[in-house]
Amino acid sequence: MEKENPIKNLDEFIQKLSEMKKKDKMDLSSDEDLTLAIMNLISIEEHFFFTGTKTGKEKYYDFLKEVREMRKTLLKKIIKKYEGEVWCISKHLLAASMRLMEVGTKQLGMGKKEEAYDLFEKAYNLYSLFWGVNMGLVDTAQVKKIDDNAIDKHDKEKKGFMGKLGELVKKIIDCCIE
């Protein structure tokens, strides 16, 4: 039996999202802002760790603990249901996305546009994967490798799973409650 494309029909997905927003009063633009805040909290945790280690001052570890608790509380507002390691996967997807954005921005500042744009695309792909995982769009049991740029043998556009997921996230954010 042939497996279905994990992103079957964009119109069907947008319709389901609209129903979810009405039913659950979702505000994805606020959730997007919240994910950016969470990314920064993860970064702050890292800075407190390194500052504590470099200075030998334990107060930075105490600050790290406080920021971590805040980050966990905020992450629960977005990740309401999860199984297995989805919580940690989600945290690391946001952290990696943030780091790639930062490195891309540095590359851009050094005039290395091609490298920067590649890093920005990777950052967005990870960010899109975060949303795909947390909105139930990604069913890893249905994802199988056909070639580097196709989701399945019927894939005409050949943008790959991450590319298609990124397009969906753009459409989601465009149609969210302001």
Residue frames as a rotation matrix with the C-alpha (Angstrom) as fourth column:
MET 1
0.578 0.816 0.000 0.00
0.816 -0.578 0.000 0.00
0.000 0.000 -1.000 0.00
GLU 2
-0.217 -0.649 0.729 1.33
0.632 -0.663 -0.401 3.42
0.744 0.374 0.554 -0.97
LYS 3
-0.267 0.061 -0.962 1.81
0.893 -0.360 -0.271 5.94
-0.362 -0.931 0.042 1.81
GLU 4
0.699 0.618 0.360 0.10
0.697 -0.702 -0.149 9.32
0.160 0.355 -0.921 1.64
ASN 5
-0.237 -0.690 0.684 1.93
0.403 -0.710 -0.577 12.59
0.884 0.139 0.446 1.28
PRO 6
-0.428 0.071 -0.901 2.22
0.902 -0.035 -0.431 14.05
-0.062 -0.997 -0.049 4.81
ILE 7
-0.579 0.320 -0.749 1.13
-0.140 -0.945 -0.296 17.40
-0.803 -0.067 0.592 3.41
LYS 8
-0.344 0.510 0.788 -1.86
0.750 0.655 -0.096 16.23
-0.565 0.558 -0.608 1.38
ASN 9
0.033 0.542 0.840 -3.77
0.861 -0.442 0.252 19.30
0.508 0.715 -0.481 0.40
LEU 10
-0.874 -0.484 0.027 -2.93
0.417 -0.779 -0.468 22.87
0.248 -0.398 0.883 1.23
ASP 11
-0.435 0.788 0.435 -6.54
-0.461 -0.610 0.644 24.06
0.773 0.080 0.629 1.01
GLU 12
0.443 0.580 -0.684 -7.68
0.245 0.655 0.714 21.24
0.863 -0.484 0.148 3.32
PHE 13
-0.279 -0.652 -0.706 -4.94
0.901 0.077 -0.427 22.13
0.332 -0.755 0.566 5.79
ILE 14
-0.930 -0.072 0.361 -5.82
0.010 -0.985 -0.170 25.84
0.368 -0.154 0.917 5.79
GLN 15
0.005 0.997 0.075 -9.50
-0.372 -0.068 0.926 24.96
0.928 -0.033 0.371 6.29
LYS 16
0.387 0.079 -0.919 -8.63
0.656 0.677 0.334 22.72
0.648 -0.732 0.210 9.27
LEU 17
-0.668 -0.692 -0.274 -6.44
0.705 -0.470 -0.531 25.47
0.239 -0.547 0.802 10.68
SER 18
-0.662 0.496 0.563 -9.26
-0.338 -0.867 0.366 28.00
0.669 0.052 0.741 10.36
GLU 19
0.413 0.833 -0.368 -11.60
-0.044 0.422 0.906 25.62
0.910 -0.358 0.211 12.20
MET 20
0.047 -0.491 -0.870 -8.98
0.904 0.392 -0.173 25.10
0.426 -0.778 0.462 14.94
LYS 21
-0.872 -0.404 0.277 -8.52
0.287 -0.880 -0.378 28.86
0.396 -0.251 0.883 15.33
LYS 22
-0.223 0.877 0.425 -12.27
-0.509 -0.477 0.717 29.37
0.832 -0.056 0.553 15.75
LYS 23
0.580 0.489 -0.651 -12.72
0.170 0.709 0.685 26.41
0.796 -0.508 0.328 18.09
ASP 24
0.314 -0.572 -0.758 -9.56
0.939 0.303 0.160 26.83
0.138 -0.762 0.633 20.19
LYS 25
0.993 0.087 -0.079 -9.22
0.094 -0.993 0.077 30.58
-0.072 -0.084 -0.994 19.70
MET 26
0.245 -0.960 0.135 -5.69
0.895 0.277 0.350 30.11
-0.373 0.035 0.927 18.34
ASP 27
0.954 -0.110 -0.278 -3.66
-0.191 -0.940 -0.284 33.21
-0.230 0.324 -0.918 17.65
LEU 28
0.655 -0.721 0.227 -0.66
0.754 0.641 -0.142 32.02
-0.043 0.264 0.963 15.70
SER 29
0.360 -0.570 0.738 0.84
0.147 -0.747 -0.648 35.49
0.921 0.342 -0.185 15.34
SER 30
0.583 -0.137 0.801 1.04
-0.781 -0.365 0.506 35.70
0.223 -0.921 -0.320 19.16
ASP 31
0.889 -0.266 0.372 2.38
0.087 0.897 0.434 32.13
-0.449 -0.354 0.821 19.28
GLU 32
0.572 -0.718 0.397 5.01
0.620 0.061 -0.782 33.08
0.537 0.693 0.480 16.71
ASP 33
0.331 -0.420 0.845 6.04
-0.475 -0.848 -0.235 36.03
0.815 -0.324 -0.480 18.90
LEU 34
0.769 0.010 0.640 6.10
-0.609 0.319 0.726 33.70
-0.197 -0.948 0.251 21.88
THR 35
0.851 -0.498 0.167 8.42
0.522 0.837 -0.162 31.26
-0.059 0.225 0.973 20.06
LEU 36
0.320 -0.759 0.567 10.84
0.241 -0.513 -0.824 34.11
0.916 0.400 0.019 19.39
ALA 37
0.421 -0.122 0.899 10.77
-0.812 -0.493 0.313 35.01
0.405 -0.862 -0.307 23.08
ILE 38
0.920 -0.058 0.388 11.40
-0.158 0.851 0.501 31.37
-0.359 -0.522 0.773 23.97
MET 39
0.655 -0.732 0.189 14.33
0.562 0.304 -0.769 31.27
0.505 0.610 0.611 21.54
ASN 40
0.151 -0.602 0.784 15.83
-0.306 -0.783 -0.542 34.24
0.940 -0.158 -0.302 23.34
LEU 41
0.649 0.104 0.754 15.25
-0.761 0.106 0.640 32.66
-0.013 -0.989 0.148 26.75
ILE 42
0.921 -0.374 0.105 17.12
0.380 0.924 -0.035 29.55
-0.084 0.072 0.994 25.56
SER 43
0.332 -0.820 0.466 19.94
0.393 -0.329 -0.859 31.82
0.857 0.469 0.213 24.46
ILE 44
0.313 -0.157 0.937 19.93
-0.719 -0.683 0.126 33.60
0.620 -0.713 -0.327 27.83
GLU 45
0.947 0.021 0.320 20.18
-0.231 0.738 0.634 30.20
-0.223 -0.674 0.704 29.56
GLU 46
0.661 -0.737 0.142 23.28
0.682 0.510 -0.524 29.45
0.313 0.443 0.840 27.48
HIS 47
0.154 -0.613 0.775 24.85
-0.021 -0.786 -0.617 32.82
0.988 0.079 -0.134 28.29
PHE 48
0.599 0.078 0.797 24.24
-0.773 -0.204 0.601 32.40
0.209 -0.976 -0.061 32.02
PHE 49
0.955 -0.277 0.109 25.86
0.243 0.936 0.253 28.96
-0.172 -0.215 0.961 31.82
PHE 50
0.382 -0.866 0.323 28.96
0.711 0.052 -0.701 30.22
0.591 0.497 0.636 30.04
THR 51
0.211 -0.275 0.938 29.22
-0.388 -0.904 -0.178 33.32
0.897 -0.326 -0.298 32.23
GLY 52
0.842 0.134 0.523 28.94
-0.538 0.278 0.796 31.16
-0.039 -0.951 0.306 35.36
THR 53
0.824 -0.556 0.108 31.59
0.562 0.826 -0.038 28.82
-0.068 0.092 0.993 34.05
LYS 54
0.248 -0.770 0.588 33.96
0.532 -0.399 -0.747 31.59
0.809 0.498 0.311 32.94
THR 55
0.084 -0.181 0.980 33.63
-0.527 -0.843 -0.111 33.67
0.846 -0.507 -0.166 36.11
GLY 56
-0.672 -0.280 -0.685 33.20
0.316 0.729 -0.608 30.86
0.670 -0.625 -0.401 38.61
LYS 57
-0.857 0.418 0.302 30.29
-0.508 -0.585 -0.632 32.78
-0.088 -0.695 0.713 40.13
GLU 58
-0.856 0.510 0.086 27.40
0.500 0.858 -0.115 30.50
-0.133 -0.055 -0.990 41.09
LYS 59
-0.344 0.772 -0.534 24.85
-0.064 -0.587 -0.807 33.33
-0.937 -0.243 0.251 40.98
TYR 60
-0.497 0.136 -0.857 24.78
-0.854 -0.254 0.455 32.95
-0.156 0.958 0.242 37.19
TYR 61
-0.911 0.198 -0.362 23.65
0.095 0.954 0.283 29.34
0.401 0.223 -0.888 37.57
ASP 62
-0.582 0.736 -0.347 20.85
0.503 -0.010 -0.864 30.56
-0.639 -0.677 -0.364 39.84
PHE 63
-0.294 0.436 -0.850 19.80
-0.619 -0.765 -0.179 33.05
-0.729 0.474 0.495 37.15
LEU 64
-0.808 -0.066 -0.586 19.94
-0.529 0.519 0.671 30.22
0.260 0.852 -0.454 34.61
LYS 65
-0.854 0.499 -0.144 17.55
0.516 0.781 -0.353 28.17
-0.064 -0.375 -0.925 36.74
GLU 66
-0.311 0.761 -0.569 15.06
0.125 -0.561 -0.819 31.06
-0.942 -0.326 0.079 36.96
VAL 67
-0.347 0.131 -0.929 15.17
-0.853 -0.455 0.255 31.72
-0.389 0.881 0.269 33.22
ARG 68
-0.948 -0.028 -0.317 14.79
-0.170 0.886 0.431 27.99
0.269 0.463 -0.845 32.51
GLU 69
-0.641 0.758 -0.120 11.64
0.572 0.368 -0.733 27.82
-0.512 -0.538 -0.669 34.62
MET 70
-0.116 0.569 -0.814 10.21
-0.370 -0.785 -0.497 30.81
-0.922 0.243 0.302 32.77
ARG 71
-0.597 -0.183 -0.781 11.07
-0.802 0.110 0.587 29.21
-0.021 0.977 -0.212 29.41
LYS 72
-0.967 0.247 -0.059 9.42
0.247 0.969 0.009 25.92
0.060 -0.006 -0.998 30.42
THR 73
-0.358 0.875 -0.324 6.24
0.357 -0.193 -0.914 27.73
-0.863 -0.443 -0.244 31.50
LEU 74
-0.072 0.302 -0.951 6.05
-0.687 -0.706 -0.172 29.65
-0.723 0.641 0.259 28.22
LEU 75
-0.830 -0.286 -0.480 6.81
-0.550 0.563 0.617 26.59
0.094 0.776 -0.624 26.10
LYS 76
-0.794 0.590 0.147 3.82
0.447 0.731 -0.516 24.84
-0.412 -0.344 -0.844 27.71
LYS 77
-0.083 0.777 -0.624 1.59
-0.245 -0.623 -0.743 27.55
-0.966 0.091 0.243 26.22
ILE 78
-0.057 -0.011 -0.998 2.54
-0.993 -0.107 0.057 26.35
-0.108 0.994 -0.005 22.73
ILE 79
-0.609 -0.217 -0.763 3.27
-0.365 0.931 0.027 22.66
0.704 0.294 -0.646 23.26
LYS 80
-0.020 0.727 0.687 0.10
-0.996 -0.071 0.047 21.46
0.083 -0.683 0.725 24.92
LYS 81
0.847 0.254 0.467 0.31
-0.293 0.956 0.011 17.79
-0.444 -0.147 0.884 23.94
TYR 82
0.138 -0.823 -0.551 3.42
-0.948 0.052 -0.315 15.83
0.288 0.566 -0.772 23.21
GLU 83
0.986 0.091 0.141 4.69
-0.125 0.958 0.257 12.29
-0.112 -0.271 0.956 23.13
GLY 84
0.576 -0.817 0.035 8.11
0.786 0.541 -0.299 10.77
0.225 0.200 0.953 23.41
GLU 85
-0.239 -0.803 -0.546 10.78
0.837 -0.455 0.303 13.39
-0.492 -0.384 0.781 23.06
VAL 86
0.199 0.399 0.895 8.72
0.846 -0.530 0.048 16.00
0.494 0.748 -0.443 21.21
TRP 87
0.944 0.119 -0.307 9.21
0.283 -0.770 0.572 18.48
-0.168 -0.627 -0.760 24.08
CYS 88
0.210 -0.957 -0.200 13.02
0.199 -0.158 0.967 18.31
-0.957 -0.243 0.157 23.82
ILE 89
-0.281 -0.241 0.929 12.93
0.938 0.136 0.319 18.11
-0.203 0.961 0.187 20.03
SER 90
0.621 0.627 0.469 10.84
0.703 -0.711 0.019 21.28
0.345 0.319 -0.883 19.99
LYS 91
0.827 -0.371 -0.423 13.19
0.074 -0.674 0.735 23.11
-0.558 -0.639 -0.530 22.33
HIS 92
-0.146 -0.971 0.191 16.22
0.354 0.129 0.926 22.12
-0.924 0.203 0.324 20.26
LEU 93
0.000 0.217 0.976 14.53
0.998 -0.066 0.015 23.04
0.067 0.974 -0.216 16.98
LEU 94
0.922 0.361 0.139 13.91
0.345 -0.930 0.129 26.54
0.176 -0.071 -0.982 18.33
ALA 95
0.582 -0.771 -0.260 17.42
-0.008 -0.325 0.946 26.81
-0.813 -0.548 -0.195 19.77
ALA 96
-0.265 -0.708 0.655 19.08
0.694 0.332 0.639 25.65
-0.670 0.624 0.403 16.54
SER 97
0.364 0.484 0.796 16.90
0.894 -0.421 -0.153 27.96
0.261 0.767 -0.586 14.47
MET 98
0.980 0.004 -0.201 17.91
0.091 -0.900 0.427 30.92
-0.179 -0.436 -0.882 16.65
ARG 99
0.219 -0.976 -0.014 21.60
0.124 0.013 0.992 30.07
-0.968 -0.219 0.124 16.44
LEU 100
-0.226 -0.275 0.934 21.48
0.923 0.245 0.296 29.71
-0.310 0.930 0.199 12.65
MET 101
0.749 0.510 0.424 19.75
0.603 -0.790 -0.115 33.10
0.276 0.342 -0.898 12.42
GLU 102
0.826 -0.467 -0.314 22.50
-0.088 -0.658 0.747 34.65
-0.556 -0.590 -0.585 14.54
VAL 103
-0.144 -0.917 0.372 25.32
0.380 0.296 0.876 33.07
-0.914 0.268 0.306 12.54
GLY 104
0.074 0.266 0.961 23.57
0.997 -0.029 -0.069 34.06
0.009 0.964 -0.267 9.29
THR 105
0.955 0.297 0.007 23.30
0.295 -0.952 0.082 37.65
0.031 -0.077 -0.997 10.50
LYS 106
0.408 -0.889 -0.210 27.03
-0.093 -0.269 0.959 37.67
-0.908 -0.372 -0.192 11.29
GLN 107
-0.283 -0.488 0.826 27.81
0.750 0.424 0.508 36.26
-0.598 0.763 0.246 7.83
LEU 108
0.527 0.570 0.630 25.62
0.829 -0.508 -0.234 38.93
0.186 0.646 -0.740 6.27
GLY 109
0.928 -0.197 -0.315 27.51
-0.018 -0.871 0.491 41.60
-0.371 -0.450 -0.812 8.22
MET 110
-0.030 -0.994 0.102 30.79
0.008 0.101 0.995 40.23
-1.000 0.030 0.005 6.81
GLY 111
-0.074 0.063 -0.995 29.42
-0.894 -0.446 0.038 40.52
-0.441 0.893 0.089 3.30
LYS 112
-0.969 -0.246 0.030 28.98
-0.218 0.903 0.371 36.77
-0.119 0.353 -0.928 2.84
LYS 113
-0.295 0.948 -0.119 25.45
-0.934 -0.313 -0.170 36.98
-0.199 0.061 0.978 1.49
GLU 114
-0.014 0.307 -0.952 25.27
-0.611 0.750 0.251 33.51
0.791 0.585 0.177 -0.08
GLU 115
-0.724 -0.304 -0.619 26.34
0.269 0.703 -0.659 31.82
0.635 -0.643 -0.427 3.15
ALA 116
-0.901 0.421 0.107 23.99
-0.323 -0.485 -0.813 34.03
-0.290 -0.767 0.573 5.16
TYR 117
-0.143 0.909 -0.392 21.00
-0.983 -0.084 0.165 33.26
0.117 0.409 0.905 2.96
ASP 118
-0.201 -0.002 -0.980 21.75
-0.197 0.980 0.038 29.54
0.960 0.201 -0.197 3.17
LEU 119
-0.921 -0.171 -0.349 21.85
0.300 0.258 -0.918 29.75
0.247 -0.951 -0.187 6.97
PHE 120
-0.678 0.735 0.026 18.62
-0.671 -0.604 -0.429 31.79
-0.299 -0.309 0.903 7.03
GLU 121
-0.022 0.670 -0.742 16.90
-0.790 0.443 0.424 29.15
0.612 0.596 0.520 4.90
LYS 122
-0.466 -0.222 -0.856 18.09
0.224 0.907 -0.357 26.39
0.856 -0.359 -0.373 7.23
ALA 123
-0.993 0.116 -0.010 16.92
-0.029 -0.329 -0.944 28.40
-0.113 -0.937 0.330 10.26
TYR 124
-0.355 0.921 -0.162 13.49
-0.930 -0.366 -0.043 28.84
-0.099 0.135 0.986 8.72
ASN 125
-0.095 0.280 -0.955 13.29
-0.433 0.852 0.293 25.17
0.896 0.442 0.040 7.80
LEU 126
-0.783 -0.218 -0.582 13.97
0.389 0.559 -0.732 24.20
0.485 -0.800 -0.353 11.42
TYR 127
-0.856 0.516 0.003 11.43
-0.378 -0.622 -0.686 26.75
-0.352 -0.588 0.728 12.63
SER 128
-0.146 0.812 -0.565 8.88
-0.931 0.080 0.356 25.35
0.334 0.578 0.745 10.17
LEU 129
-0.357 -0.048 -0.933 9.63
0.019 0.998 -0.058 21.84
0.934 -0.038 -0.355 11.38
PHE 130
-0.997 0.047 -0.069 8.95
0.064 -0.099 -0.993 23.02
-0.053 -0.994 0.095 14.95
TRP 131
-0.429 0.895 -0.120 5.47
-0.826 -0.443 -0.348 24.15
-0.365 -0.050 0.930 13.86
GLY 132
-0.109 0.362 -0.926 4.92
-0.717 0.616 0.326 21.03
0.689 0.699 0.193 11.77
VAL 133
-0.718 -0.226 -0.658 5.71
0.232 0.813 -0.533 18.79
0.656 -0.536 -0.531 14.73
ASN 134
-0.940 0.252 -0.229 3.61
0.174 -0.222 -0.959 20.82
-0.293 -0.942 0.165 17.17
MET 135
-0.330 0.877 -0.349 0.59
-0.866 -0.428 -0.259 21.25
-0.377 0.216 0.901 14.94
GLY 136
0.058 0.339 0.939 0.46
-0.118 0.936 -0.331 17.57
-0.991 -0.091 0.094 14.11
LEU 137
0.685 0.176 -0.707 1.46
-0.681 -0.190 -0.707 18.11
-0.259 0.966 -0.011 10.47
VAL 138
-0.186 -0.860 -0.476 4.50
-0.887 0.355 -0.296 15.88
0.423 0.367 -0.828 10.69
ASP 139
0.802 0.332 0.497 3.86
-0.487 0.845 0.220 12.18
-0.347 -0.418 0.839 10.94
THR 140
-0.104 -0.982 -0.155 7.33
-0.923 0.037 0.384 10.71
-0.371 0.183 -0.910 10.81
ALA 141
-0.193 0.094 0.977 5.88
0.052 0.995 -0.086 7.29
-0.980 0.034 -0.197 10.01
GLN 142
0.726 0.567 0.388 4.75
0.426 0.071 -0.902 8.68
-0.539 0.820 -0.190 6.66
VAL 143
0.667 -0.555 -0.497 7.97
-0.691 -0.710 -0.136 10.46
-0.277 0.434 -0.857 5.73
LYS 144
0.517 -0.573 0.636 10.24
0.449 0.814 0.368 8.42
-0.729 0.096 0.678 3.54
LYS 145
-0.135 -0.686 -0.715 13.13
-0.386 -0.628 0.676 9.39
-0.913 0.367 -0.180 1.34
ILE 146
0.815 0.325 0.480 12.51
0.348 0.388 -0.853 9.28
-0.463 0.862 0.203 -2.41
ASP 147
0.115 -0.861 0.495 15.21
0.820 -0.199 -0.537 11.74
0.561 0.467 0.684 -3.45
ASP 148
-0.682 -0.543 -0.490 16.76
0.732 -0.508 -0.455 14.82
-0.002 -0.669 0.743 -1.93
ASN 149
-0.962 0.249 -0.113 14.03
-0.250 -0.968 -0.003 17.20
-0.110 0.025 0.994 -3.10
ALA 150
-0.343 0.886 -0.312 10.82
-0.436 0.144 0.888 15.17
0.832 0.440 0.337 -3.24
ILE 151
-0.270 0.364 0.891 8.37
-0.929 0.144 -0.340 14.03
-0.253 -0.920 0.299 -0.60
ASP 152
0.072 0.294 0.953 7.00
-0.001 0.956 -0.295 11.14
-0.997 0.020 0.069 -2.65
LYS 153
-0.643 -0.410 0.647 7.01
0.567 0.314 0.762 9.90
-0.515 0.857 0.030 -6.22
HIS 154
0.221 0.810 0.543 4.01
0.970 -0.241 -0.035 12.12
0.102 0.534 -0.839 -7.03
ASP 155
0.333 -0.152 -0.930 5.78
0.437 -0.849 0.295 15.28
-0.835 -0.505 -0.217 -5.90
LYS 156
0.612 -0.017 0.791 5.89
0.775 -0.185 -0.604 17.57
0.157 0.983 -0.100 -8.95
GLU 157
0.915 -0.196 0.352 7.43
-0.197 -0.980 -0.035 20.67
0.351 -0.037 -0.936 -7.34
LYS 158
0.468 -0.755 -0.460 10.29
0.688 0.638 -0.346 18.80
0.555 -0.155 0.818 -5.64
LYS 159
0.262 -0.339 0.903 10.88
-0.470 -0.862 -0.188 21.33
0.843 -0.376 -0.386 -2.88
GLY 160
-0.655 -0.501 -0.566 11.30
0.181 0.623 -0.761 18.61
0.734 -0.600 -0.317 -0.30
PHE 161
0.109 0.725 -0.680 9.45
0.873 0.257 0.414 18.16
0.475 -0.639 -0.605 2.94
MET 162
-0.306 -0.290 -0.907 11.10
0.791 -0.608 -0.073 21.10
-0.530 -0.739 0.415 4.68
GLY 163
-0.996 -0.076 0.044 10.43
0.087 -0.784 0.614 23.43
-0.012 0.616 0.788 1.74
LYS 164
-0.355 0.935 0.020 6.78
0.268 0.081 0.960 22.47
0.896 0.346 -0.280 1.59
LEU 165
0.130 0.355 -0.926 6.43
0.982 0.081 0.169 22.76
0.135 -0.931 -0.338 5.35
GLY 166
-0.708 -0.467 -0.529 7.99
0.531 -0.847 0.037 26.23
-0.465 -0.255 0.848 5.15
GLU 167
-0.843 0.469 0.263 5.39
-0.006 -0.497 0.868 27.24
0.538 0.730 0.422 2.55
LEU 168
0.043 0.898 -0.438 2.63
0.638 0.313 0.704 26.02
0.769 -0.310 -0.559 4.84
VAL 169
-0.144 -0.148 -0.979 3.98
0.942 -0.325 -0.089 27.99
-0.305 -0.934 0.186 7.79
LYS 170
-0.977 -0.207 -0.057 4.07
0.174 -0.921 0.349 31.13
-0.125 0.331 0.935 5.64
LYS 171
-0.496 0.861 0.114 0.43
0.048 -0.104 0.993 30.59
0.867 0.498 0.011 4.68
ILE 172
0.091 0.500 -0.861 -0.54
0.907 0.315 0.278 29.88
0.411 -0.807 -0.425 8.29
ILE 173
-0.494 -0.366 -0.789 1.09
0.722 -0.678 -0.137 33.05
-0.485 -0.637 0.599 9.55
ASP 174
-0.975 0.145 0.171 -0.52
0.012 -0.729 0.684 35.05
0.224 0.669 0.709 6.71
CYS 175
-0.222 0.974 -0.045 -3.98
-0.017 0.042 0.999 33.86
0.975 0.222 0.008 7.71
CYS 176
-0.466 0.021 -0.885 -3.72
0.817 0.395 -0.421 34.19
0.341 -0.918 -0.201 11.48
ILE 177
0.639 0.752 -0.162 -5.69
0.732 -0.531 0.427 36.38
0.235 -0.391 -0.890 13.83
GLU 178
-0.311 -0.745 0.590 -4.15
0.449 -0.662 -0.600 39.85
0.838 0.078 0.540 14.13
